[in-house]
Amino acid sequence: MQPLYIATSRYGPWDGENWTEYVKWSGLVQLKELASLDGMLCPTVLAATKDEYWPYIVNEDFMLDYFTDLNFLLNEVSEIVDKNVMCVFKNPIFHPQPPSEIL
């Protein structure tokens, strides 16, 4: 299983009424922040797919926002302050171990 990485926008109380309405609608009043792969709530922080991304992105199933190289992604988003960088595994057969570079 190959780990995949994605950088998304943060979503929380600093989003004002939008956040308040989401918490009210969802009933998740205990949330302090939502880290999600849902692009409607937490869109990717990279605006477009650059040519230099192609060797490092997942080119299948509408997954162009997912990277296979953590260091490459971290370099691309290093100037972006408010972000979440997540490691995910697509359809794991067993409980995956986190890659050593993120421990």
N, C-alpha and C positions, 0 to 999 in steps of 0.2 A: 504494500500500500504506500502510495506516495503522498506525503503531506502537501497540501495546497495552502496558499496564503492570500489574504485579501485585506485591503485597508479601506475602512468605511468611516463615514462621518459619525460623530457622537450624537446621541439623542437623549435629552434629559430636561430637567427643570429650566435650564437656560434657554430652552426653545419656547418658553412662554405659554401662551394660550393653547398652542398646538399640543404641547406636552400635557397640559392640564386636561384637555379634552380626551387625549389618548388614555390617560390613567383612569379618567371617569368612565369611558367606554369599556375599557378592558377589565376594570375592577382590580387591577394590579397596583393597589395603593402602596404596597411595600417597596416598589421600585425606587431606586435612587438614580438609575441610568439604565437604558436599554441598549445592549450590544446585540445586534441582529444582522443576519444575512439578508433580511428583507430590504431590497433596494428602495422601496417606497419610504421606509422609516429611516434607514441608515444607508444612503447612497454611497457609492464608491467615491473616494476623494480624488481619484485620478480622472480628469475630465475627458480624455480621449485616449484611444489606443495608438501609441506612437510606433513607428516602424521598428525602433530598437526593442520594443516589448516582445515581438513575435517569438524569439528563441526562449522566452521565459514565461509565456502565458499558456493557459490551457485552451487549446484551439478545438473545442468540441462543446456540444450541448449548451450553447449560449453562456459559456463560462469565461469569456475574455477578460473579466475583472479578476480572475484568480491566477496567481503566479506560482511557479514551481521552484523559484529561487528566492528564499527569504532575504538574503543580503541584497539582491538586486532591488526587490520591492522596498526594503528599508531605505536604500539610497534614493530611490525615486520619491519617497514621501517624507524625507528627512526635514524638509522646510515647512511641512504642514504640522501645526501644533495640535489642533483638536481632531484627533483621529483614534480609531481602534484598529489594531493590526491583529488579525485572528488566523489561527492555524486550524484547518479543517481536513477531514478525511471523507472522501466520497464513498458511501456505501461500504463501510468497513465490515469485514467478516468477523473480526474479533476486536477486543478493546485495544486500540492503538496506543503505542508509547509516544510521548512527545519527542520530536527530533532533538538531538543533543544541543543544537545551536540555540534553542529557546529555553533551555533549563537554567 
